[in-house]
Amino acid sequence: MTNKFYVPGDQRAARVNDLFDTIATRYDLINDLQSFGLHRHWKRRLVRLAAGTDASSTGSGSWPATNPARALDLCCGTGDVAFALAQCGMSVIGLDFSEPMLAVAGQKLKALSAKIEVSSAPPRAVRFLRGDAQHIPFPEASFDLVTISYGLRNLADWEAGLREMRRVLRPGGRVLVLDFGKPDNPLWRAIYFGYLRRFVPLLGRWFCGDADTHGYILESLKGYAAQKGVAAKMRELDFEDVGIVNLMGGIMSINSGRRPA
C-alpha cells in the first residue's frame, strides 16, 4: 500500500511538509489519542535526561550535573519539548519547517507569556524559527544541547541531520533523539506494527479527513534505521557516550550522544 505523504527521494521534504501543514491544528489531540497520553511521559523523560535529572537510566551515557545553558529543539512542532526545556532554565530555540505547526507553537507561547505576566514568575527564554534541520541556520558550536522529537525519521536524509546536529553542538554538548523505535521482540513488534497499521490511520480519517496522514507513521518507520541504526551512525560520526533508552519494550526510544570535548 502506498502513502501519498511518504515519497522517498527529492519529493520527500515537500510531502512531509504537506503532511504537517495538514495536521497542525489537530496534532496535539491525535498524539494524545494514539499514544493514550504517553507521549507526554516520553517527552518528560527526554527533558529529564537533558537536564541531567534522570538517575534511573542505564546505557544513556554520563550526563552533566548542571543544565545546558542554550538548547536547540529541532522539528519542534507545537513546542512541547521547547517549553519544557525552558522551564528547566535553558534558553531555547525551536526550529521547524512547517509554518502551521509554528503558528500553534506561537499561540502556546502567547498563552504561556500571559500566565507568566499574571503570576509575576520570571520569563522563560523560548524563540521559534522556521528552518530546515538538514541545514541548521546557526554557526558551528552554537548550542550545549540539541534535541529532536519525532523528527529525525521524517528527514529526507536523517544521517545529514545527525551531522548537522553534531556541527552546531559545542564541544561536550549533547544530542537527544526521541522517536518511534523497532522492538527486538518479534511478537511485540508485530503487535505494535499491527496497531500502527490498523488503528492509527483511523484517527487520521476521523480527525483530519485522510487516513494517510497517520498511516504515514508506519510507512516512515519501515524505512527508518530506528534506535540501533541511529546509535551506529552516532558512533560513526565520532559521538561519545552513545546510548539508547528503550521505552515500552522499544516501541519508542531515546538515542543520546555527546560531541567530544
Secondary structure, DSSP 8 states (H G I E B T S, - for coil): ---TT---STTHHHHHHHHHHHHGGGHHHHHHHHHTTHHHHHHHHHHHHHHT--TT-SSS----SS--SEEEEET-TTSHHHHHHHHTT-EEEEEES-HHHHHHHHHHHHHHHHHHHHHT-----EEEEE-BTTB-SS-TT-EEEEEEES-GGGSTTHHHHHHHHHHHEEEEEEEEEEEE---SSHHHHHHHHHHHHHTHHHHHHHHHS-THHHHHHHHHHHTS-HHHHHHHHHHHTT-EEEEEEEEGGGTEEEEEEE---
